[in-house]
Amino acid sequence: MPKSLRSPRHQRFLAQLISLRKAKGLTQTQVAEKLGRPQSFVAKYEGGERRLDMIEFLDVAAALDADPCQLLSSLRS
């Protein structure tokens, strides 16, 4: 199995998180504050420089007030 970082599906995942954040009217700084992390944390996962582990993903979904199952189901192909 090829690495997922920078794969088309990973790019769709990132675009989905970015789009959702913007649709909620949130900046990277605001999301980072909700997570208790620096703004660079959000910038790095949105930019594809770092992966989110499962727990981090669940925390990001909660910060965006999104259903993590729904987010993941859109990536099933």
mmCIF file as gemmi writes it, N, C-alpha and C atoms, coordinates in Angstrom:
data_model
loop_
_atom_site.group_PDB
_atom_site.id
_atom_site.type_symbol
_atom_site.label_atom_id
_atom_site.label_alt_id
_atom_site.label_comp_id
_atom_site.label_asym_id
_atom_site.label_entity_id
_atom_site.label_seq_id
_atom_site.pdbx_PDB_ins_code
_atom_site.Cartn_x
_atom_site.Cartn_y
_atom_site.Cartn_z
_atom_site.occupancy
_atom_site.B_iso_or_equiv
_atom_site.pdbx_formal_charge
_atom_site.auth_seq_id
_atom_site.auth_asym_id
_atom_site.pdbx_PDB_model_num
ATOM 1 N N . MET Axp A 1 ? 0.838 -1.163 0 1 0 ? 1 A 1
ATOM 2 C CA . MET Axp A 1 ? 0 0 0 1 0 ? 1 A 1
ATOM 3 C C . MET Axp A 1 ? 0.899 1.247 0 1 0 ? 1 A 1
ATOM 4 N N . PRO Axp A 2 ? 0.645 2.19 -0.916 1 0 ? 2 A 1
ATOM 5 C CA . PRO Axp A 2 ? 1.473 3.402 -0.959 1 0 ? 2 A 1
ATOM 6 C C . PRO Axp A 2 ? 1.189 4.323 0.231 1 0 ? 2 A 1
ATOM 7 N N . LYS Axp A 3 ? 2.149 5.178 0.511 1 0 ? 3 A 1
ATOM 8 C CA . LYS Axp A 3 ? 1.98 6.146 1.6 1 0 ? 3 A 1
ATOM 9 C C . LYS Axp A 3 ? 0.8 7.057 1.291 1 0 ? 3 A 1
ATOM 10 N N . SER Axp A 4 ? 0.063 7.439 2.33 1 0 ? 4 A 1
ATOM 11 C CA . SER Axp A 4 ? -1.122 8.268 2.129 1 0 ? 4 A 1
ATOM 12 C C . SER Axp A 4 ? -0.818 9.762 2.084 1 0 ? 4 A 1
ATOM 13 N N . LEU Axp A 5 ? 0.3 10.177 2.686 1 0 ? 5 A 1
ATOM 14 C CA . LEU Axp A 5 ? 0.62 11.594 2.714 1 0 ? 5 A 1
ATOM 15 C C . LEU Axp A 5 ? 0.79 12.107 1.292 1 0 ? 5 A 1
ATOM 16 N N . ARG Axp A 6 ? 0.053 13.116 0.955 1 0 ? 6 A 1
ATOM 17 C CA . ARG Axp A 6 ? 0.039 13.757 -0.366 1 0 ? 6 A 1
ATOM 18 C C . ARG Axp A 6 ? -0.656 12.922 -1.444 1 0 ? 6 A 1
ATOM 19 N N . SER Axp A 7 ? -1.33 11.86 -1.062 1 0 ? 7 A 1
ATOM 20 C CA . SER Axp A 7 ? -2.115 11.086 -2.032 1 0 ? 7 A 1
ATOM 21 C C . SER Axp A 7 ? -3.367 11.889 -2.391 1 0 ? 7 A 1
ATOM 22 N N . PRO Axp A 8 ? -4.015 11.571 -3.506 1 0 ? 8 A 1
ATOM 23 C CA . PRO Axp A 8 ? -5.247 12.29 -3.863 1 0 ? 8 A 1
ATOM 24 C C . PRO Axp A 8 ? -6.307 12.228 -2.762 1 0 ? 8 A 1
ATOM 25 N N . ARG Axp A 9 ? -6.436 11.095 -2.112 1 0 ? 9 A 1
ATOM 26 C CA . ARG Axp A 9 ? -7.429 10.971 -1.047 1 0 ? 9 A 1
ATOM 27 C C . ARG Axp A 9 ? -7.054 11.832 0.161 1 0 ? 9 A 1
ATOM 28 N N . HIS Axp A 10 ? -5.772 11.885 0.48 1 0 ? 10 A 1
ATOM 29 C CA . HIS Axp A 10 ? -5.319 12.742 1.581 1 0 ? 10 A 1
ATOM 30 C C . HIS Axp A 10 ? -5.557 14.205 1.232 1 0 ? 10 A 1
ATOM 31 N N . GLN Axp A 11 ? -5.312 14.564 -0.013 1 0 ? 11 A 1
ATOM 32 C CA . GLN Axp A 11 ? -5.56 15.943 -0.445 1 0 ? 11 A 1
ATOM 33 C C . GLN Axp A 11 ? -7.048 16.296 -0.332 1 0 ? 11 A 1
ATOM 34 N N . ARG Axp A 12 ? -7.93 15.348 -0.665 1 0 ? 12 A 1
ATOM 35 C CA . ARG Axp A 12 ? -9.368 15.577 -0.506 1 0 ? 12 A 1
ATOM 36 C C . ARG Axp A 12 ? -9.731 15.755 0.966 1 0 ? 12 A 1
ATOM 37 N N . PHE Axp A 13 ? -9.116 14.959 1.816 1 0 ? 13 A 1
ATOM 38 C CA . PHE Axp A 13 ? -9.342 15.046 3.258 1 0 ? 13 A 1
ATOM 39 C C . PHE Axp A 13 ? -8.953 16.431 3.775 1 0 ? 13 A 1
ATOM 40 N N . LEU Axp A 14 ? -7.777 16.901 3.392 1 0 ? 14 A 1
ATOM 41 C CA . LEU Axp A 14 ? -7.323 18.217 3.826 1 0 ? 14 A 1
ATOM 42 C C . LEU Axp A 14 ? -8.233 19.315 3.296 1 0 ? 14 A 1
ATOM 43 N N . ALA Axp A 15 ? -8.59 19.211 2.024 1 0 ? 15 A 1
ATOM 44 C CA . ALA Axp A 15 ? -9.48 20.214 1.433 1 0 ? 15 A 1
ATOM 45 C C . ALA Axp A 15 ? -10.816 20.249 2.168 1 0 ? 15 A 1
ATOM 46 N N . GLN Axp A 16 ? -11.275 19.091 2.573 1 0 ? 16 A 1
ATOM 47 C CA . GLN Axp A 16 ? -12.54 19.004 3.311 1 0 ? 16 A 1
ATOM 48 C C . GLN Axp A 16 ? -12.419 19.705 4.671 1 0 ? 16 A 1
ATOM 49 N N . LEU Axp A 17 ? -11.333 19.484 5.375 1 0 ? 17 A 1
ATOM 50 C CA . LEU Axp A 17 ? -11.135 20.134 6.674 1 0 ? 17 A 1
ATOM 51 C C . LEU Axp A 17 ? -11.008 21.652 6.526 1 0 ? 17 A 1
ATOM 52 N N . ILE Axp A 18 ? -10.288 22.08 5.505 1 0 ? 18 A 1
ATOM 53 C CA . ILE Axp A 18 ? -10.112 23.512 5.264 1 0 ? 18 A 1
ATOM 54 C C . ILE Axp A 18 ? -11.442 24.153 4.9 1 0 ? 18 A 1
ATOM 55 N N . SER Axp A 19 ? -12.168 23.509 4.007 1 0 ? 19 A 1
ATOM 56 C CA . SER Axp A 19 ? -13.464 24.031 3.578 1 0 ? 19 A 1
ATOM 57 C C . SER Axp A 19 ? -14.437 24.124 4.747 1 0 ? 19 A 1
ATOM 58 N N . LEU Axp A 20 ? -14.443 23.105 5.576 1 0 ? 20 A 1
ATOM 59 C CA . LEU Axp A 20 ? -15.328 23.086 6.741 1 0 ? 20 A 1
ATOM 60 C C . LEU Axp A 20 ? -14.958 24.198 7.716 1 0 ? 20 A 1
ATOM 61 N N . ARG Axp A 21 ? -13.664 24.372 7.947 1 0 ? 21 A 1
ATOM 62 C CA . ARG Axp A 21 ? -13.212 25.441 8.853 1 0 ? 21 A 1
ATOM 63 C C . ARG Axp A 21 ? -13.663 26.801 8.332 1 0 ? 21 A 1
ATOM 64 N N . LYS Axp A 22 ? -13.466 27.022 7.054 1 0 ? 22 A 1
ATOM 65 C CA . LYS Axp A 22 ? -13.854 28.308 6.463 1 0 ? 22 A 1
ATOM 66 C C . LYS Axp A 22 ? -15.366 28.49 6.469 1 0 ? 22 A 1
ATOM 67 N N . ALA Axp A 23 ? -16.112 27.414 6.203 1 0 ? 23 A 1
ATOM 68 C CA . ALA Axp A 23 ? -17.581 27.496 6.209 1 0 ? 23 A 1
ATOM 69 C C . ALA Axp A 23 ? -18.107 27.853 7.597 1 0 ? 23 A 1
ATOM 70 N N . LYS Axp A 24 ? -17.374 27.437 8.62 1 0 ? 24 A 1
ATOM 71 C CA . LYS Axp A 24 ? -17.758 27.754 10.005 1 0 ? 24 A 1
ATOM 72 C C . LYS Axp A 24 ? -17.297 29.159 10.396 1 0 ? 24 A 1
ATOM 73 N N . GLY Axp A 25 ? -16.577 29.828 9.488 1 0 ? 25 A 1
ATOM 74 C CA . GLY Axp A 25 ? -16.096 31.179 9.769 1 0 ? 25 A 1
ATOM 75 C C . GLY Axp A 25 ? -14.967 31.223 10.765 1 0 ? 25 A 1
ATOM 76 N N . LEU Axp A 26 ? -14.188 30.147 10.831 1 0 ? 26 A 1
ATOM 77 C CA . LEU Axp A 26 ? -13.091 30.052 11.795 1 0 ? 26 A 1
ATOM 78 C C . LEU Axp A 26 ? -11.743 30.253 11.116 1 0 ? 26 A 1
ATOM 79 N N . THR Axp A 27 ? -10.845 30.914 11.813 1 0 ? 27 A 1
ATOM 80 C CA . THR Axp A 27 ? -9.469 31.031 11.347 1 0 ? 27 A 1
ATOM 81 C C . THR Axp A 27 ? -8.664 29.853 11.889 1 0 ? 27 A 1
ATOM 82 N N . GLN Axp A 28 ? -7.472 29.667 11.354 1 0 ? 28 A 1
ATOM 83 C CA . GLN Axp A 28 ? -6.579 28.636 11.898 1 0 ? 28 A 1
ATOM 84 C C . GLN Axp A 28 ? -6.286 28.921 13.37 1 0 ? 28 A 1
ATOM 85 N N . THR Axp A 29 ? -6.129 30.175 13.708 1 0 ? 29 A 1
ATOM 86 C CA . THR Axp A 29 ? -5.836 30.551 15.09 1 0 ? 29 A 1
ATOM 87 C C . THR Axp A 29 ? -6.986 30.175 16.019 1 0 ? 29 A 1
ATOM 88 N N . GLN Axp A 30 ? -8.214 30.398 15.579 1 0 ? 30 A 1
ATOM 89 C CA . GLN Axp A 30 ? -9.365 30.061 16.406 1 0 ? 30 A 1
ATOM 90 C C . GLN Axp A 30 ? -9.484 28.549 16.618 1 0 ? 30 A 1
ATOM 91 N N . VAL Axp A 31 ? -9.233 27.779 15.566 1 0 ? 31 A 1
ATOM 92 C CA . VAL Axp A 31 ? -9.272 26.315 15.706 1 0 ? 31 A 1
ATOM 93 C C . VAL Axp A 31 ? -8.161 25.875 16.66 1 0 ? 31 A 1
ATOM 94 N N . ALA Axp A 32 ? -6.981 26.438 16.48 1 0 ? 32 A 1
ATOM 95 C CA . ALA Axp A 32 ? -5.855 26.092 17.355 1 0 ? 32 A 1
ATOM 96 C C . ALA Axp A 32 ? -6.173 26.394 18.814 1 0 ? 32 A 1
ATOM 97 N N . GLU Axp A 33 ? -6.819 27.522 19.068 1 0 ? 33 A 1
ATOM 98 C CA . GLU Axp A 33 ? -7.188 27.87 20.438 1 0 ? 33 A 1
ATOM 99 C C . GLU Axp A 33 ? -8.16 26.847 21.017 1 0 ? 33 A 1
ATOM 100 N N . LYS Axp A 34 ? -9.116 26.399 20.208 1 0 ? 34 A 1
ATOM 101 C CA . LYS Axp A 34 ? -10.059 25.377 20.675 1 0 ? 34 A 1
ATOM 102 C C . LYS Axp A 34 ? -9.339 24.073 21.009 1 0 ? 34 A 1
ATOM 103 N N . LEU Axp A 35 ? -8.269 23.8 20.273 1 0 ? 35 A 1
ATOM 104 C CA . LEU Axp A 35 ? -7.499 22.569 20.469 1 0 ? 35 A 1
ATOM 105 C C . LEU Axp A 35 ? -6.438 22.708 21.562 1 0 ? 35 A 1
ATOM 106 N N . GLY Axp A 36 ? -6.173 23.927 21.976 1 0 ? 36 A 1
ATOM 107 C CA . GLY Axp A 36 ? -5.098 24.147 22.937 1 0 ? 36 A 1
ATOM 108 C C . GLY Axp A 36 ? -3.731 23.927 22.327 1 0 ? 36 A 1
ATOM 109 N N . ARG Axp A 37 ? -3.633 24.231 21.052 1 0 ? 37 A 1
ATOM 110 C CA . ARG Axp A 37 ? -2.385 24.023 20.3 1 0 ? 37 A 1
ATOM 111 C C . ARG Axp A 37 ? -1.985 25.336 19.638 1 0 ? 37 A 1
ATOM 112 N N . PRO Axp A 38 ? -0.742 25.448 19.167 1 0 ? 38 A 1
ATOM 113 C CA . PRO Axp A 38 ? -0.345 26.663 18.442 1 0 ? 38 A 1
ATOM 114 C C . PRO Axp A 38 ? -0.972 26.683 17.033 1 0 ? 38 A 1
ATOM 115 N N . GLN Axp A 39 ? -1.085 27.856 16.47 1 0 ? 39 A 1
ATOM 116 C CA . GLN Axp A 39 ? -1.646 28.004 15.122 1 0 ? 39 A 1
ATOM 117 C C . GLN Axp A 39 ? -0.856 27.187 14.11 1 0 ? 39 A 1
ATOM 118 N N . SER Axp A 40 ? 0.431 27.037 14.326 1 0 ? 40 A 1
ATOM 119 C CA . SER Axp A 40 ? 1.265 26.284 13.384 1 0 ? 40 A 1
ATOM 120 C C . SER Axp A 40 ? 0.827 24.816 13.288 1 0 ? 40 A 1
ATOM 121 N N . PHE Axp A 41 ? 0.245 24.273 14.343 1 0 ? 41 A 1
ATOM 122 C CA . PHE Axp A 41 ? -0.274 22.902 14.304 1 0 ? 41 A 1
ATOM 123 C C . PHE Axp A 41 ? -1.342 22.784 13.218 1 0 ? 41 A 1
ATOM 124 N N . VAL Axp A 42 ? -2.28 23.732 13.201 1 0 ? 42 A 1
ATOM 125 C CA . VAL Axp A 42 ? -3.35 23.717 12.198 1 0 ? 42 A 1
ATOM 126 C C . VAL Axp A 42 ? -2.758 23.96 10.814 1 0 ? 42 A 1
ATOM 127 N N . ALA Axp A 43 ? -1.857 24.925 10.708 1 0 ? 43 A 1
ATOM 128 C CA . ALA Axp A 43 ? -1.235 25.234 9.419 1 0 ? 43 A 1
ATOM 129 C C . ALA Axp A 43 ? -0.505 24.023 8.85 1 0 ? 43 A 1
ATOM 130 N N . LYS Axp A 44 ? 0.165 23.273 9.705 1 0 ? 44 A 1
ATOM 131 C CA . LYS Axp A 44 ? 0.941 22.122 9.231 1 0 ? 44 A 1
ATOM 132 C C . LYS Axp A 44 ? 0.054 20.975 8.781 1 0 ? 44 A 1
ATOM 133 N N . TYR Axp A 45 ? -1.046 20.672 9.495 1 0 ? 45 A 1
ATOM 134 C CA . TYR Axp A 45 ? -1.884 19.584 8.992 1 0 ? 45 A 1
ATOM 135 C C . TYR Axp A 45 ? -2.683 20.033 7.777 1 0 ? 45 A 1
ATOM 136 N N . GLU Axp A 46 ? -3.106 21.296 7.749 1 0 ? 46 A 1
ATOM 137 C CA . GLU Axp A 46 ? -3.83 21.768 6.563 1 0 ? 46 A 1
ATOM 138 C C . GLU Axp A 46 ? -2.919 21.834 5.344 1 0 ? 46 A 1
ATOM 139 N N . GLY Axp A 47 ? -1.657 22.134 5.561 1 0 ? 47 A 1
ATOM 140 C CA . GLY Axp A 47 ? -0.692 22.216 4.461 1 0 ? 47 A 1
ATOM 141 C C . GLY Axp A 47 ? -0.113 20.875 4.041 1 0 ? 47 A 1
ATOM 142 N N . GLY Axp A 48 ? -0.489 19.815 4.75 1 0 ? 48 A 1
ATOM 143 C CA . GLY Axp A 48 ? 0.001 18.49 4.412 1 0 ? 48 A 1
ATOM 144 C C . GLY Axp A 48 ? 1.397 18.191 4.918 1 0 ? 48 A 1
ATOM 145 N N . GLU Axp A 49 ? 1.924 19.046 5.786 1 0 ? 49 A 1
ATOM 146 C CA . GLU Axp A 49 ? 3.259 18.821 6.333 1 0 ? 49 A 1
ATOM 147 C C . GLU Axp A 49 ? 3.26 17.783 7.443 1 0 ? 49 A 1
ATOM 148 N N . ARG Axp A 50 ? 2.108 17.605 8.079 1 0 ? 50 A 1
ATOM 149 C CA . ARG Axp A 50 ? 2.02 16.632 9.169 1 0 ? 50 A 1
ATOM 150 C C . ARG Axp A 50 ? 0.687 15.935 9.081 1 0 ? 50 A 1
ATOM 151 N N . ARG Axp A 51 ? 0.693 14.7 9.53 1 0 ? 51 A 1
ATOM 152 C CA . ARG Axp A 51 ? -0.542 13.911 9.574 1 0 ? 51 A 1
ATOM 153 C C . ARG Axp A 51 ? -1.228 14.115 10.916 1 0 ? 51 A 1
ATOM 154 N N . LEU Axp A 52 ? -2.527 13.913 10.895 1 0 ? 52 A 1
ATOM 155 C CA . LEU Axp A 52 ? -3.279 13.864 12.142 1 0 ? 52 A 1
ATOM 156 C C . LEU Axp A 52 ? -3.41 12.404 12.544 1 0 ? 52 A 1
ATOM 157 N N . ASP Axp A 53 ? -3.134 12.083 13.795 1 0 ? 53 A 1
ATOM 158 C CA . ASP Axp A 53 ? -3.448 10.729 14.237 1 0 ? 53 A 1
ATOM 159 C C . ASP Axp A 53 ? -4.946 10.685 14.549 1 0 ? 53 A 1
ATOM 160 N N . MET Axp A 54 ? -5.454 9.541 14.874 1 0 ? 54 A 1
ATOM 161 C CA . MET Axp A 54 ? -6.901 9.375 15.039 1 0 ? 54 A 1
ATOM 162 C C . MET Axp A 54 ? -7.452 10.248 16.164 1 0 ? 54 A 1
ATOM 163 N N . ILE Axp A 55 ? -6.757 10.321 17.281 1 0 ? 55 A 1
ATOM 164 C CA . ILE Axp A 55 ? -7.223 11.129 18.407 1 0 ? 55 A 1
ATOM 165 C C . ILE Axp A 55 ? -7.209 12.605 18.033 1 0 ? 55 A 1
ATOM 166 N N . GLU Axp A 56 ? -6.149 13.044 17.356 1 0 ? 56 A 1
ATOM 167 C CA . GLU Axp A 56 ? -6.091 14.434 16.91 1 0 ? 56 A 1
ATOM 168 C C . GLU Axp A 56 ? -7.232 14.73 15.926 1 0 ? 56 A 1
ATOM 169 N N . PHE Axp A 57 ? -7.493 13.798 15.015 1 0 ? 57 A 1
ATOM 170 C CA . PHE Axp A 57 ? -8.591 13.983 14.07 1 0 ? 57 A 1
ATOM 171 C C . PHE Axp A 57 ? -9.919 14.151 14.802 1 0 ? 57 A 1
ATOM 172 N N . LEU Axp A 58 ? -10.168 13.325 15.8 1 0 ? 58 A 1
ATOM 173 C CA . LEU Axp A 58 ? -11.41 13.442 16.568 1 0 ? 58 A 1
ATOM 174 C C . LEU Axp A 58 ? -11.494 14.798 17.268 1 0 ? 58 A 1
ATOM 175 N N . ASP Axp A 59 ? -10.374 15.277 17.779 1 0 ? 59 A 1
ATOM 176 C CA . ASP Axp A 59 ? -10.349 16.589 18.428 1 0 ? 59 A 1
ATOM 177 C C . ASP Axp A 59 ? -10.611 17.708 17.418 1 0 ? 59 A 1
ATOM 178 N N . VAL Axp A 60 ? -10.024 17.598 16.232 1 0 ? 60 A 1
ATOM 179 C CA . VAL Axp A 60 ? -10.249 18.604 15.182 1 0 ? 60 A 1
ATOM 180 C C . VAL Axp A 60 ? -11.713 18.594 14.751 1 0 ? 60 A 1
ATOM 181 N N . ALA Axp A 61 ? -12.272 17.418 14.559 1 0 ? 61 A 1
ATOM 182 C CA . ALA Axp A 61 ? -13.687 17.319 14.177 1 0 ? 61 A 1
ATOM 183 C C . ALA Axp A 61 ? -14.568 17.98 15.237 1 0 ? 61 A 1
ATOM 184 N N . ALA Axp A 62 ? -14.263 17.745 16.508 1 0 ? 62 A 1
ATOM 185 C CA . ALA Axp A 62 ? -15.034 18.365 17.585 1 0 ? 62 A 1
ATOM 186 C C . ALA Axp A 62 ? -14.872 19.885 17.564 1 0 ? 62 A 1
ATOM 187 N N . ALA Axp A 63 ? -13.658 20.366 17.329 1 0 ? 63 A 1
ATOM 188 C CA . ALA Axp A 63 ? -13.408 21.808 17.268 1 0 ? 63 A 1
ATOM 189 C C . ALA Axp A 63 ? -14.177 22.451 16.124 1 0 ? 63 A 1
ATOM 190 N N . LEU Axp A 64 ? -14.39 21.682 15.054 1 0 ? 64 A 1
ATOM 191 C CA . LEU Axp A 64 ? -15.142 22.177 13.902 1 0 ? 64 A 1
ATOM 192 C C . LEU Axp A 64 ? -16.624 21.868 14.002 1 0 ? 64 A 1
ATOM 193 N N . ASP Axp A 65 ? -17.023 21.252 15.11 1 0 ? 65 A 1
ATOM 194 C CA . ASP Axp A 65 ? -18.411 20.854 15.345 1 0 ? 65 A 1
ATOM 195 C C . ASP Axp A 65 ? -18.922 19.989 14.181 1 0 ? 65 A 1
ATOM 196 N N . ALA Axp A 66 ? -18.111 18.994 13.832 1 0 ? 66 A 1
ATOM 197 C CA . ALA Axp A 66 ? -18.417 18.115 12.704 1 0 ? 66 A 1
ATOM 198 C C . ALA Axp A 66 ? -18.473 16.667 13.164 1 0 ? 66 A 1
ATOM 199 N N . ASP Axp A 67 ? -19.246 15.874 12.463 1 0 ? 67 A 1
ATOM 200 C CA . ASP Axp A 67 ? -19.342 14.444 12.734 1 0 ? 67 A 1
ATOM 201 C C . ASP Axp A 67 ? -18.154 13.742 12.084 1 0 ? 67 A 1
ATOM 202 N N . PRO Axp A 68 ? -17.244 13.164 12.877 1 0 ? 68 A 1
ATOM 203 C CA . PRO Axp A 68 ? -16.062 12.537 12.296 1 0 ? 68 A 1
ATOM 204 C C . PRO Axp A 68 ? -16.416 11.371 11.368 1 0 ? 68 A 1
ATOM 205 N N . CYS Axp A 69 ? -17.482 10.653 11.658 1 0 ? 69 A 1
ATOM 206 C CA . CYS Axp A 69 ? -17.885 9.534 10.8 1 0 ? 69 A 1
ATOM 207 C C . CYS Axp A 69 ? -18.302 10.031 9.423 1 0 ? 69 A 1
ATOM 208 N N . GLN Axp A 70 ? -18.992 11.152 9.408 1 0 ? 70 A 1
ATOM 209 C CA . GLN Axp A 70 ? -19.421 11.721 8.132 1 0 ? 70 A 1
ATOM 210 C C . GLN Axp A 70 ? -18.202 12.188 7.331 1 0 ? 70 A 1
ATOM 211 N N . LEU Axp A 71 ? -17.25 12.813 8.005 1 0 ? 71 A 1
ATOM 212 C CA . LEU Axp A 71 ? -16.049 13.26 7.324 1 0 ? 71 A 1
ATOM 213 C C . LEU Axp A 71 ? -15.304 12.088 6.697 1 0 ? 71 A 1
ATOM 214 N N . LEU Axp A 72 ? -15.179 11.009 7.444 1 0 ? 72 A 1
ATOM 215 C CA . LEU Axp A 72 ? -14.459 9.845 6.942 1 0 ? 72 A 1
ATOM 216 C C . LEU Axp A 72 ? -15.222 9.112 5.845 1 0 ? 72 A 1
ATOM 217 N N . SER Axp A 73 ? -16.518 9.073 5.948 1 0 ? 73 A 1
ATOM 218 C CA . SER Axp A 73 ? -17.298 8.324 4.944 1 0 ? 73 A 1
ATOM 219 C C . SER Axp A 73 ? -17.178 8.922 3.553 1 0 ? 73 A 1
ATOM 220 N N . SER Axp A 74 ? -16.903 10.218 3.491 1 0 ? 74 A 1
ATOM 221 C CA . SER Axp A 74 ? -16.753 10.856 2.174 1 0 ? 74 A 1
ATOM 222 C C . SER Axp A 74 ? -15.446 10.458 1.491 1 0 ? 74 A 1
ATOM 223 N N . LEU Axp A 75 ? -14.549 9.801 2.194 1 0 ? 75 A 1
ATOM 224 C CA . LEU Axp A 75 ? -13.24 9.421 1.65 1 0 ? 75 A 1
ATOM 225 C C . LEU Axp A 75 ? -13.168 7.949 1.249 1 0 ? 75 A 1
ATOM 226 N N . ARG Axp A 76 ? -14.292 7.263 1.252 1 0 ? 76 A 1
ATOM 227 C CA . ARG Axp A 76 ? -14.29 5.803 1.082 1 0 ? 76 A 1
ATOM 228 C C . ARG Axp A 76 ? -13.98 5.306 -0.316 1 0 ? 76 A 1
ATOM 229 N N . SER Axp A 77 ? -13.627 6.127 -1.24 1 0 ? 77 A 1
ATOM 230 C CA . SER Axp A 77 ? -13.331 5.575 -2.583 1 0 ? 77 A 1
ATOM 231 C C . SER Axp A 77 ? -11.983 5.962 -3.079 1 0 ? 77 A 1
